[in-house]
Amino acid sequence: MKKKLTPALKQYLELKEKYKDSILMFRMGDFYEMFFEDAEIAAKELEIALTSRAFGKSSEKAPMCGVPHHAVESYIGKLVRKGYKVAICEQLEEPKPGKKVVDRGVVRVITPGTYFEDENEDRFLLSIYPNKNNFSIAWTELSTGDLYFATVNREDLKSILSKFKPKEIIVPEGFSGYKVIKEVLPETLIQEKEKGYFEVKETNSPEVESKSEKRALSGLLEFIEETQLDFTPKIKPPKRYTGEKYIYLDPQTQKNLELIEPIAGKLESASLFGVLNKTKTGMGRRLLKFWILHPLKDKKEIEERLDAVEELKDSFFVADEILELLSKVYDIERLLSKITSGIASPRDLASFRNSLGVLPDLKKLLADFKSSLLSQIYKNFDDLYDIYCELERVLVENPPFTSREGGLIKEGVNPELDELRRIKNEGEKILKEIEERERKRTGISSLKIGFNNVFGYYIEVSKANLHLVPENYIRRQTLVNAERFITPELKEFEEKILSAQERIEKIEYQLFVELRKFVSKNADRISKTAEKIATIDVLLSFSKIANERGYTKPRVTEGYSIKIKNGKHPVLEKFLEEDFIPNDTELTEKEFILIVTGPNMGGKSVFLRQTALITIMAQIGSFVPAEEAEIGIVDRIFSRVGAADNLSKGLSTFMMEMVETANILQNAGKRSLIILDEIGRGTSTYDGMSIAKAVVEYISGKVGAKTLFATHYHELTELEGKVKGVKNFHVTVEEIDEKIVFTHKVLPGASEKSYGIHVAELAGLPKEVIDRAKEILYQLERGGKELPLLRLAEEKETSWSIGLEEKLIKELEAIEISTTTPLEALMILSRLKEIVKTIKKK
């Protein structure tokens, strides 16, 4: 077939052979074109037209599609976000006369983990190398250059995968840990590489000691070099990820507490991150996520953050000025990665310059702060003014998007460039100046300068004045009444004016490249400043939300107790229209297991979660939604919430409950905080109750962790006074005319009854069902025999309309109880009540 191909298609297939697993974007003039199967995939995924192109002299045609070069980034992004790898093939030379096809080559392969132009999403790339029963791992985010490494066990690996969510993972051949990855990230792309890929290379860090860690780092860096080629951004020296510094949060807890995103839906604002995120910069947004997923355990570090937040909160006028400045700062870290990789556009460099322009004023505003953390930031703050000055000196105010078409560089930067621009812009004026000067010099008043396509620019002298022609004039053409001459000066001018635009573009591009290199040489300085800006941004975010929502400064101790007065759930408080009912929490060495009973929808789950969230907020250095809070630093937080099958692992609801509970009991310690919401519901009542009781006894006798245990098993309330540390609490309910009203107040003591039928009535179950349930309950409570089956009189006209009945059933069937958050439950209940109101009207 290749004999029939055009030279360009033949070249395409040769390159495609080397990049079989990628969509090859093949540069042809102003377009990137794709052929054959790549074209069919790209046309479908990008929703662009699929056409065809002839192979050569034959009538056969190849499927083809293309995208314009100036818009290629958005198309690459779409493909990468859908999990494809994209190989970018560029023309490596200008077309030459007589040459059938220009040289082309792949300059970069963009994969889900190396697409650092994505401004909407963090894209971590991670490498794993087995180390006996552990895993040595290395990971980076190319858009920021951060590079971490660690050796971890199976559970810690799952926690890290859940926190950083790498888009792509590199493993050696024969890797046996796929199951661990797929448990946490079932959709992540995993690339298997031969063992030689992980041969140890120079890591440039004395921290990297073990051979397996060096192999993990080497495999990661090899993959980056192999795919990014000449466009590799600057990567920071590897930094050991010290998980011991932070609270341990397993994947389930990160999910159950909705730290970064809600369990259901994509509404980021309905999460702890969404509540606390008042950041103004991309760097601040990323750091806030990191802090939320990595609460501190060191009292001094926590207090430094809290003191800084307090000072910013009290200095709100200065804080507002800083916020105003930060709103003008672009994502310096991501712009720096673009600059160091050589893909930054002139507009990227202008955004970078404008960002640096506010830093001197920012530093001045930090000068008067007294708290330890803010003082330290001010003392070590490099405002990068010299870099700003160079960018301001060279780059125009509003440069074009592309770097090869001129219009980037200011006047006065390069003399040759200024001269070429003068020639281009003032060509006629310069010709007049030469003409006037030559008239004066020769005394020939009729001398004139002209132009034609054969000789170019010339000087025309009438035959009557030929005796006045100077010696340096060179004759080119004789006419009837005149002769035409050229001079070296005129030829030089002609050369300049005809090639001025081309030379302007080349000189400007070279100066632009030099400017990028200048910035790149200062990458380490810039990165350190960006980190400080991110820290200021997050601390300001904490201070702003504290002022807006009336949060208070928690007292963090190295003691055991957690004492919260009038605490609130930070997310629900923000979204509920009515006033949120606050509650107290007190966990001490004397009473460290709180058994919480009460009806569904009463607020048990909210109470449990808010305690964990307030603890996390305190340990990341944020003020908290409470009147007062004393937080004894915890080292781990575990949660077992809801019930859900895990079909991918072949585990039933009950088995999932037991696996998660076992993990908690095996890994929790005295300084841990455990949240248990309904254990044992996935099996028979007696089995479930027995397991729940045994778990409480085990935590009391063997673990000693602070525990909040919500349950429907009222028998567990009998443990108070019998099992060390157990204290009963209940959510209160008011009964008015056989109806119940949730007060959402949590008070000491056990709940008197479950109110299940009342909740069913509130949810809008038919009156016949509610009445029947009350009859059955009455009989069961008195040990009576079962009542006959309920029969509805056929002749009785039902109060439901068929359409509304079906709607109600569908709504109820669609509810996923195990994954429904308290906020969503309230919204669902509101919808169901509306349907019931409509039914009653009919």
C-alpha positions in Angstrom: 0.0 0.0 0.0 2.8 2.4 0.9 3.9 2.6 -2.8 0.5 4.2 -3.6 0.8 6.8 -0.8 1.5 10.4 -1.1 4.9 11.4 0.6 3.1 13.1 3.4 0.8 10.1 4.2 3.8 7.8 4.0 5.6 10.0 6.5 2.5 10.0 8.7 2.3 6.2 8.8 6.0 5.9 9.6 5.5 8.2 12.6 2.3 6.5 13.6 4.1 3.2 13.8 6.2 4.6 16.7 3.2 6.0 18.5 0.6 3.3 18.1 -1.1 4.0 21.4 -1.5 7.7 20.8 -3.7 9.9 18.5 -1.2 11.5 16.2 -1.8 15.1 15.4 0.1 15.7 12.2 1.0 19.4 11.3 0.2 20.3 7.8 0.5 24.1 7.2 -2.0 25.8 9.4 -3.8 22.6 10.5 -3.1 19.5 12.6 -4.5 16.6 10.7 -5.4 13.0 11.7 -5.9 10.0 9.5 -7.4 6.5 9.4 -8.6 5.2 12.8 -7.2 8.3 14.6 -9.4 10.5 12.4 -12.5 8.4 13.2 -11.9 8.5 16.9 -11.1 12.3 17.0 -14.0 13.2 14.8 -16.4 11.5 17.1 -14.9 12.7 20.4 -14.3 16.3 19.2 -17.5 16.5 17.3 -15.8 17.7 14.1 -16.3 16.7 10.5 -14.8 13.5 9.2 -13.7 13.8 5.6 -11.2 11.8 3.4 -8.1 12.4 1.4 -6.7 10.4 -1.6 -3.8 8.1 -0.9 -2.0 9.2 -4.1 -2.7 8.3 -7.7 -5.2 5.5 -6.7 -8.8 6.1 -6.1 -8.6 4.9 -2.5 -9.1 7.5 0.2 -8.0 7.8 3.9 -10.5 9.0 6.6 -9.2 12.4 7.7 -10.1 15.2 10.1 -8.3 18.3 11.2 -8.2 21.2 13.6 -6.7 24.7 13.1 -3.2 25.2 14.8 -4.3 28.3 16.7 -7.1 26.4 18.5 -5.3 23.1 19.0 -5.0 23.4 22.8 -8.7 23.1 23.4 -9.0 20.0 21.2 -6.0 18.4 22.9 -7.6 19.1 26.3 -10.9 17.4 25.2 -9.1 14.3 24.1 -6.8 14.0 27.2 -9.8 14.5 29.5 -11.4 11.6 27.9 -8.4 9.4 28.6 -6.5 9.5 25.2 -2.8 10.1 24.7 -2.0 12.7 22.0 1.3 12.8 20.0 2.0 16.2 18.6 3.9 16.1 15.3 5.4 19.4 14.0 7.1 20.6 10.8 10.8 20.8 11.7 11.7 23.0 8.7 10.3 25.6 6.4 9.0 24.3 3.0 11.8 24.5 0.3 11.5 24.7 -3.5 11.9 21.2 -5.0 11.5 19.3 -1.8 8.4 17.1 -1.9 7.9 16.8 1.9 9.2 18.8 4.8 10.9 17.1 7.8 8.5 16.3 10.6 8.8 14.8 14.0 6.9 14.2 17.2 7.9 16.9 19.7 5.7 15.9 22.6 3.3 13.2 23.8 0.5 14.5 26.0 -1.1 12.0 28.4 -3.7 12.3 31.1 -0.9 12.7 33.7 1.3 15.1 31.8 -1.2 17.6 30.5 0.0 20.6 32.5 -1.9 23.2 30.5 -5.2 22.1 32.2 -6.1 25.1 34.4 -9.3 23.6 35.7 -8.0 20.4 37.2 -4.9 19.0 39.1 -3.3 16.3 37.1 -0.9 14.2 39.1 1.4 11.5 37.6 2.4 8.8 39.9 5.0 6.0 39.7 5.0 2.8 41.9 7.8 0.4 42.5 7.3 -2.6 44.9 9.4 -2.8 48.1 8.8 -6.2 49.7 5.4 -5.8 51.4 5.3 -2.1 50.9 5.3 0.3 47.9 7.8 3.0 47.0 6.0 5.8 45.2 6.9 9.1 43.5 4.4 11.6 42.1 4.4 15.1 40.5 2.1 17.7 39.2 3.9 19.1 36.1 1.9 22.3 36.2 3.5 23.2 39.5 6.7 21.2 39.4 6.0 19.7 42.9 7.7 16.3 43.3 7.1 13.9 46.2 8.2 10.5 47.2 7.6 8.0 50.0 7.5 4.3 51.0 4.1 3.3 52.2 2.0 0.3 53.2 -1.1 -0.8 51.4 -3.5 1.3 53.5 -1.3 4.5 53.3 -1.1 4.0 49.5 -4.9 3.9 49.3 -5.0 7.1 51.4 -2.5 8.9 49.1 -4.2 7.7 45.9 -7.5 9.1 47.3 -6.0 12.5 48.3 -4.0 13.2 45.1 -6.2 11.2 42.6 -3.4 10.7 40.0 -4.7 10.7 36.4 -2.0 8.3 35.3 0.1 5.7 37.1 3.3 4.0 35.9 4.2 0.5 37.2 6.9 -2.1 36.4 6.1 -5.3 34.4 4.5 -8.0 36.5 3.2 -5.5 39.1 0.9 -7.3 41.5 -0.8 -4.3 43.1 -3.5 -3.5 40.5 -6.2 -4.4 43.0 -5.1 -1.7 45.4 -5.2 1.0 42.7 -8.5 -0.1 41.3 -10.2 -0.1 44.7 -9.6 3.6 45.0 -9.3 4.8 41.4 -11.0 2.4 39.0 -10.8 4.7 36.0 -7.2 5.8 36.3 -4.9 5.0 33.3 -2.1 2.5 34.4 1.0 2.2 32.2 3.1 -0.9 32.5 6.8 -0.4 31.7 9.7 -2.8 31.5 12.0 -3.2 34.5 14.9 -1.3 32.8 12.7 1.8 32.7 13.2 2.1 36.5 17.0 1.9 36.5 18.4 4.2 39.1 19.4 7.7 37.9 20.6 10.8 39.6 17.8 12.1 41.9 19.5 15.3 43.1 18.3 14.8 46.6 20.1 13.5 49.7 16.7 12.6 51.2 16.2 9.7 48.7 17.9 6.8 50.4 16.3 3.5 49.5 16.9 1.9 46.2 13.2 1.2 45.6 12.4 5.0 46.1 15.2 5.9 43.7 13.6 3.4 41.2 10.2 4.9 41.6 11.6 8.4 41.0 13.7 7.3 38.1 10.7 5.6 36.4 8.6 8.8 36.9 11.3 11.1 35.5 12.0 8.7 32.6 8.4 8.8 31.6 8.3 12.6 31.7 11.4 13.0 29.6 10.2 10.4 27.1 6.8 12.1 26.6 7.7 15.8 27.1 11.0 15.7 25.2 12.2 19.4 24.7 9.1 20.7 26.4 9.8 19.3 29.9 8.9 22.0 32.6 11.2 22.6 35.5 10.6 20.1 38.3 11.5 20.9 41.9 13.9 18.7 43.9 12.2 15.6 45.3 10.6 16.1 48.7 9.8 13.3 51.1 6.1 13.0 51.9 6.0 12.8 55.6 2.6 11.4 56.3 3.4 11.2 60.0 3.0 15.0 60.2 -0.7 14.8 59.3 -3.9 13.3 60.5 -4.4 9.9 58.8 -7.6 10.0 56.7 -8.5 6.9 54.8 -10.4 7.1 51.5 -13.7 6.3 53.1 -13.4 9.1 55.6 -12.3 11.6 53.0 -15.5 10.7 51.1 -17.9 10.4 54.0 -17.0 13.7 55.5 -17.3 15.4 52.0 -14.0 17.2 52.5 -13.4 18.1 48.8 -16.6 17.2 47.0 -20.1 16.0 48.0 -20.8 12.3 47.8 -23.6 12.8 45.3 -23.4 15.4 42.5 -20.6 17.7 41.4 -21.5 20.8 43.4 -18.1 21.5 44.9 -19.5 24.3 47.1 -21.5 21.6 49.1 -18.2 20.4 50.7 -15.8 21.6 53.4 -13.5 22.9 50.6 -16.4 24.8 49.0 -17.3 26.5 52.3 -13.7 27.5 53.1 -12.6 28.4 49.6 -12.4 32.2 49.4 -9.0 32.1 47.7 -8.1 34.5 44.9 -5.3 32.6 43.2 -4.8 29.1 41.7 -1.9 28.5 44.0 -4.1 29.3 47.0 -6.9 27.0 45.8 -4.5 24.0 45.5 -2.9 24.7 48.8 -6.3 24.9 50.5 -7.2 21.4 49.2 -3.8 20.1 50.4 -4.4 21.5 53.9 -7.9 20.1 54.2 -6.7 16.6 53.2 -3.6 17.0 55.5 -4.6 18.4 58.9 -1.6 19.0 61.1 -0.7 17.1 64.3 2.0 19.6 65.5 0.5 22.0 68.1 3.1 24.8 67.4 2.4 24.7 63.6 -1.4 24.7 64.1 -1.2 27.6 66.5 1.0 29.6 64.1 -1.7 29.3 61.5 -4.5 30.2 64.0 -2.6 33.2 65.2 -2.1 34.4 61.6 -5.8 34.0 60.9 -6.7 35.9 64.0 -4.4 38.8 63.1 -5.8 39.0 59.6 -9.4 38.7 60.9 -8.8 41.6 63.2 -6.9 43.7 60.6 -9.8 43.5 58.1 -9.0 46.8 56.3 -5.4 45.6 55.5 -6.8 42.2 54.7 -9.2 43.6 52.1 -6.3 45.5 50.5 -4.3 42.3 50.3 -7.3 40.5 48.8 -7.6 43.2 46.2 -4.0 42.7 45.2 -4.3 38.9 45.1 -7.2 39.2 42.8 -4.8 40.6 40.2 -2.3 37.7 40.5 -2.6 34.9 38.0 -1.6 31.3 38.6 2.2 32.0 38.9 3.1 28.3 39.4 1.3 27.1 36.3 2.6 30.1 34.2 6.1 29.3 35.4 5.7 25.6 34.2 4.6 26.9 30.8 7.6 29.3 30.7 10.2 26.7 31.7 8.9 24.1 29.3 9.0 26.6 26.4 5.3 26.6 25.6 4.3 29.9 27.2 2.8 32.4 24.8 3.4 36.2 24.8 0.1 36.6 26.6 1.2 34.1 29.3 4.4 36.2 29.8 2.3 39.4 30.0 0.0 37.8 32.7 3.1 36.6 34.6 4.6 40.2 34.4 1.3 41.8 35.6 1.2 39.3 38.5 4.7 40.2 39.6 3.8 43.9 39.3 1.7 43.8 42.5 4.2 42.0 44.7 6.1 45.1 46.0 2.8 46.5 47.2 1.9 43.2 48.7 5.1 43.0 50.6 4.6 46.5 52.0 1.2 45.5 53.4 2.7 42.5 55.2 5.3 44.7 57.0 3.3 45.5 60.1 2.0 42.0 61.0 3.3 40.6 64.3 2.2 37.0 64.3 5.0 34.5 63.9 3.9 33.0 60.5 3.1 36.3 58.8 6.3 37.9 60.1 8.3 35.0 58.7 6.6 35.3 55.4 7.3 39.0 55.2 11.0 38.5 56.2 11.6 35.9 53.5 9.3 37.5 50.8 11.2 38.0 47.5 9.1 40.5 45.5 10.9 39.5 42.3 11.1 43.2 41.3 14.2 42.7 39.1 12.3 40.1 37.0 9.3 42.4 36.7 11.5 45.3 35.5 13.1 43.2 32.8 9.7 41.9 31.6 8.3 45.4 31.7 11.3 46.8 29.8 11.1 44.2 27.0 7.5 43.1 26.5 4.7 45.3 25.1 1.6 46.0 27.2 -0.8 43.9 25.2 1.2 41.3 23.2 -0.5 39.1 20.5 -1.2 35.4 21.3 1.4 34.0 19.0 5.2 34.5 19.3 6.2 34.3 15.6 4.3 37.2 14.0 5.9 40.2 15.7 4.4 42.9 17.8 5.8 41.6 21.1 8.9 43.7 21.9 9.0 47.4 22.9 10.9 50.1 21.1 14.4 50.8 22.4 15.2 47.2 23.3 17.1 46.3 20.2 18.7 48.9 17.8 18.5 46.6 14.7 14.8 45.9 15.5 14.1 49.6 15.9 15.8 50.4 12.5 13.9 47.6 10.7 10.6 48.9 12.1 11.5 52.4 11.1 12.3 51.1 7.6 9.0 49.1 7.4 6.8 51.9 8.8 8.6 54.9 7.3 9.8 53.4 4.0 8.5 56.3 1.8 9.7 58.9 4.2 13.2 57.4 4.2 13.2 57.3 0.4 12.3 61.0 0.2 15.1 61.7 2.7 17.6 59.8 0.5 16.3 61.5 -2.6 16.6 65.0 -1.1 20.1 64.3 0.2 21.3 63.0 -3.2 19.8 66.1 -5.0 21.8 68.4 -2.7 24.9 66.3 -2.9 24.9 66.1 -6.7 23.3 69.4 -7.6 20.8 67.5 -9.8 17.4 69.0 -8.9 15.5 66.7 -11.2 17.0 63.5 -9.6 14.3 61.1 -8.5 14.1 57.6 -6.9 11.8 55.0 -8.4 11.1 51.2 -8.2 10.4 48.4 -10.7 10.2 44.6 -10.3 13.3 44.0 -12.5 15.9 46.4 -10.9 14.2 47.2 -7.6 14.9 50.7 -6.3 16.9 53.0 -8.6 18.0 56.6 -9.0 17.0 58.2 -12.3 19.1 61.1 -13.8 18.2 63.0 -17.1 20.8 62.9 -19.9 21.4 66.6 -19.5 22.7 66.0 -16.0 24.8 62.9 -16.5 28.1 64.9 -16.1 27.1 65.5 -12.5 26.7 61.8 -11.6 29.1 60.8 -8.7 31.6 57.9 -9.1 29.7 55.6 -6.6 26.6 55.5 -8.9 26.3 52.2 -10.7 24.6 52.3 -14.1 21.7 49.7 -14.5 19.5 50.9 -17.3 19.6 53.3 -20.2 16.4 55.0 -21.4 15.8 57.5 -24.3 16.0 60.6 -22.1 17.6 59.3 -18.9 19.7 56.7 -17.2 19.0 54.7 -14.1 21.6 54.0 -11.3 21.9 52.2 -8.1 24.1 52.9 -5.1 25.3 50.5 -2.3 23.2 52.5 0.2 20.1 52.2 -2.0 20.6 48.4 -2.4 21.1 48.0 1.3 17.9 49.9 2.0 16.0 47.8 -0.6 17.2 44.6 1.0 16.1 45.9 4.4 12.7 47.1 3.4 11.8 44.0 1.4 13.0 41.6 4.1 12.1 43.9 7.1 9.0 42.0 8.2 10.7 38.6 8.1 13.7 39.9 10.0 11.4 41.7 12.5 9.6 38.5 13.3 12.8 36.5 13.7 14.5 39.1 16.0 11.3 39.5 18.1 11.0 35.8 18.5 14.6 35.4 19.5 14.2 38.2 22.1 11.1 36.5 23.4 12.9 33.2 23.7 15.7 35.0 25.6 13.1 36.6 27.9 11.6 33.1 28.7 15.1 31.8 29.4 15.8 34.7 31.7 12.6 33.9 33.7 13.4 30.2 33.7 16.8 30.8 35.3 15.0 32.4 38.2 12.5 29.5 38.6 13.6 28.6 42.1 13.1 32.1 43.4 9.7 32.4 41.7 8.5 29.1 43.1 9.4 30.1 46.7 7.5 33.4 46.3 4.5 31.6 44.8 4.4 29.2 47.8 4.3 32.2 50.2 1.5 33.9 48.1 -0.5 30.6 48.3 -0.1 30.5 52.1 -1.2 34.2 52.5 -4.2 33.4 50.2 -5.4 30.5 52.3 -4.9 32.3 55.6 -6.9 35.2 54.2 -9.6 32.8 53.1 -9.9 31.4 56.6 -10.0 35.0 58.1 -12.7 36.1 55.6 -15.0 33.1 56.2 -14.4 33.5 60.0 -15.7 37.1 59.8 -18.6 36.3 57.5 -19.9 33.4 59.5 -18.9 34.3 63.0 -16.4 31.4 63.5 -14.3 31.4 66.6 -10.7 30.5 67.4 -10.4 27.0 68.7 -8.0 26.1 71.6 -5.8 23.3 70.5 -4.2 21.1 73.2 -2.1 18.0 73.4 -4.6 16.6 75.9 -7.2 14.0 75.2 -10.5 15.9 75.4 -12.7 17.4 72.7 -15.1 20.0 74.0 -17.3 21.9 71.6 -19.9 24.4 72.7 -22.8 25.2 70.3 -21.0 23.6 67.4 -22.5 23.7 63.9 -22.0 21.6 60.7 -20.1 24.1 58.5 -21.7 23.0 55.2 -25.3 22.5 56.3 -25.2 25.8 58.2 -24.3 27.6 55.0 -27.0 25.9 52.9 -30.0 25.6 55.3 -32.5 28.5 54.9 -33.7 28.2 58.6 -31.4 28.7 61.5 -29.1 25.8 62.2 -29.6 24.2 65.6 -26.2 24.1 67.4 -25.1 21.3 69.7 -22.5 20.6 72.3 -20.0 17.8 72.1 -17.8 16.6 75.0 -15.5 13.7 74.7 -13.2 13.1 77.7 -11.1 10.3 79.2 -14.1 9.5 81.5 -16.8 9.7 78.8 -15.2 8.9 75.4 -17.9 6.8 73.7 -21.1 8.7 73.0 -24.0 6.4 72.0 -26.5 8.6 70.0 -30.0 7.4 69.5 -33.1 9.0 68.0 -35.3 8.9 64.8 -34.1 9.1 61.3 -33.9 12.7 60.0 -33.4 13.8 63.7 -29.9 14.9 63.2 -27.7 12.0 64.5 -25.5 11.8 61.4 -25.1 15.6 61.2 -24.0 15.7 64.8 -21.4 13.0 64.2 -20.0 14.6 61.1 -19.9 18.1 62.5 -17.7 16.9 65.3 -15.2 15.4 62.9 -15.3 18.5 60.6 -14.8 20.9 63.5 -11.8 18.8 64.6 -10.3 18.9 61.1 -10.9 22.6 60.7 -9.1 23.3 63.9 -6.1 21.1 62.9 -5.7 22.8 59.5 -5.5 26.2 61.3 -9.0 27.5 60.6 -11.5 29.1 63.0 -14.5 26.9 63.6 -18.3 27.1 63.6 -18.8 27.0 67.4 -19.2 29.3 70.4 -16.2 27.7 72.0 -14.0 24.7 71.0 -11.2 22.9 72.8 -9.6 20.3 70.5 -7.3 17.7 71.9 -5.1 16.9 68.8 -6.1 13.6 67.1 -3.8 11.5 65.0 -6.4 9.6 62.9 -10.0 10.0 61.9 -12.1 7.0 60.8 -15.7 6.9 59.7 -18.1 4.1 59.0 -21.2 5.7 57.5 -24.2 4.4 55.6 -24.5 1.1 53.8 -23.6 0.4 50.2 -22.8 -2.7 48.1 -19.4 -2.8 46.4 -20.1 -4.9 43.4 -16.7 -4.2 41.8 -15.1 -6.1 44.8 -17.9 -8.6 45.0 -18.8 -7.5 48.5 -22.3 -7.3 50.0 -23.6 -4.4 52.1 -23.0 -6.3 55.3 -19.5 -7.5 54.2 -18.6 -3.9 53.3 -19.7 -2.8 56.8 -17.6 -5.4 58.4 -14.5 -4.8 56.2 -14.6 -1.1 57.1 -15.2 -1.7 60.8 -12.4 -4.2 60.9 -10.0 -1.7 59.3 -11.0 0.9 62.0 -10.5 -1.5 64.9 -7.1 -2.7 63.6 -5.7 0.8 62.9 -7.3 3.2 65.5 -5.5 4.2 68.6 -6.2 6.2 71.8 -5.6 9.6 70.0 -7.9 8.7 67.1 -11.5 9.9 66.5 -14.0 7.3 65.3 -17.4 8.1 63.7 -19.7 5.0 63.5 -23.1 5.6 62.0 -25.3 2.5 62.1 -23.3 -0.7 62.4 -25.0 -4.1 61.8 -27.9 -3.0 59.7 -26.9 -5.3 56.9 -27.8 -8.5 58.8 -30.4 -9.8 61.1 -31.4 -7.7 64.1 -29.9 -10.0 66.7 -26.6 -10.5 64.8 -26.3 -6.8 64.1 -27.0 -5.8 67.7 -24.5 -8.3 69.0 -21.8 -7.1 66.6 -22.5 -3.4 67.5 -22.3 -4.2 71.2 -19.0 -6.1 70.8 -17.5 -3.3 68.8 -18.3 -0.8 71.6 -16.8 -3.1 74.2 -13.7 -3.6 72.1 -13.2 0.2 71.6 -13.7 0.7 75.3 -11.3 -2.0 76.5 -8.7 -2.2 73.7 -8.6 1.0 71.7 -9.6 3.9 73.9 -10.4 6.2 70.9 -12.9 9.1 71.1 -16.0 7.6 69.5 -19.4 8.8 68.3 -21.7 5.9 67.7 -25.2 6.6 66.2 -27.5 3.6 66.3 -31.1 2.3 66.2 -30.3 -0.5 68.5 -31.7 0.9 71.8 -30.3 -2.1 73.6 -26.9 -0.4 73.3 -28.0 2.3 75.7 -27.9 -0.3 78.4 -24.1 -0.2 78.2 -23.9 3.2 80.0 -22.6 2.5 83.5 -21.5 -1.1 82.5 -18.9 -0.4 79.9 -16.1 2.1 80.6 -16.4 5.4 78.8 -20.0 4.9 77.4 -22.4 7.9 77.7 -25.9 8.0 76.2 -27.1 10.9 74.1 -30.3 11.3 72.0 -31.7 13.7 69.5 -34.9 15.3 70.9 -38.3 15.2 69.3 -41.5 17.1 70.2 -44.9 15.4 69.8 -47.8 17.7 69.0 -51.2 16.1 68.3 -49.6 12.7 67.5 -47.3 14.5 65.0 -43.6 14.9 65.6 -41.4 17.9 65.2 -37.6 17.5 64.9 -35.8 19.9 67.2 -32.3 18.6 66.0 -31.1 19.1 69.6 -28.7 16.5 71.0 -29.0 16.0 74.8 -27.8 13.5 77.4 -29.8 10.3 77.9 -31.3 7.6 75.7 -34.2 8.1 73.2 -37.5 6.8 74.5 -38.6 5.4 71.1 -37.6 5.5 67.5 -40.5 7.4 65.9 -40.1 5.4 62.7 -43.8 5.5 61.8 -43.9 9.2 62.4 -41.0 9.7 60.0 -42.7 7.5 57.4 -45.8 9.7 57.8 -43.7 12.9 57.3 -42.3 11.4 54.2 -45.8 11.1 52.7 -46.6 7.4 52.9 -50.3 6.6 52.3 -52.6 7.0 55.3 -53.7 3.3 55.0 -50.1 2.2 55.3 -49.4 4.4 58.3 -52.6 3.3 60.1 -51.7 -0.4 59.4 -48.2 0.1 60.7 -49.5 1.5 63.9 -51.8 -1.5 64.4 -49.0 -4.0 63.8 -46.6 -2.0 66.1 -49.3 -2.0 68.8 -49.7 -5.8 68.5 -45.9 -6.5 68.5 -45.2 -4.3 71.5 -47.8 -6.3 73.4 -46.6 -9.7 72.2 -49.9 -10.3 70.3 -50.3 -12.5 67.3 -50.1 -11.0 63.8 -53.2 -9.1 62.5 -54.9 -10.3 59.3 -53.6 -8.8 56.1 -54.8 -5.3 55.2 -57.4 -5.3 52.5 -58.5 -2.1 50.8 -62.2 -2.1 49.7 -62.2 -2.5 46.0 -65.2 -0.2 45.8 -63.5 2.6 47.8 -62.1 5.3 45.5 -58.4 5.8 46.2 -57.3 9.3 47.1 -54.3 9.0 44.8 -54.3 9.8 41.2 -52.4 7.2 39.1 -49.9 9.7 37.7 -49.0 11.1 41.2 -48.8 7.6 42.7 -46.3 6.6 40.0 -44.3 9.8 40.6 -44.1 9.2 44.3 -43.0 5.6 43.8 -40.3 6.7 41.4 -39.0 9.3 43.8 -38.8 6.8 46.6 -37.2 4.1 44.5 -34.6 6.6 43.3 -33.3 7.4 46.8 -29.9 5.8 47.6 -30.2 5.8 51.4 -26.6 4.7 52.0 -25.1 7.6 50.0 -27.6 10.4 50.7 -26.2 13.2 52.7 -28.3 15.0 55.4 -28.6 18.1 53.2 -29.8 16.0 50.2 -32.2 14.1 52.5 -33.9 17.4 53.5 -34.3 18.4 49.9 -35.7 15.0 48.9 -38.2 15.2 51.9 -39.3 18.6 50.7 -40.0 17.3 47.2 -42.0 14.3 48.6 -44.1 16.6 50.8 -45.0 18.7 47.7 -46.2 15.5 45.9 -48.3 14.5 48.9 -49.9 18.0 49.1 -50.9 17.7 45.5 -52.4 14.2 46.2 -54.4 15.5 49.1 -55.8 18.3 46.9 -57.0 15.8 44.4 
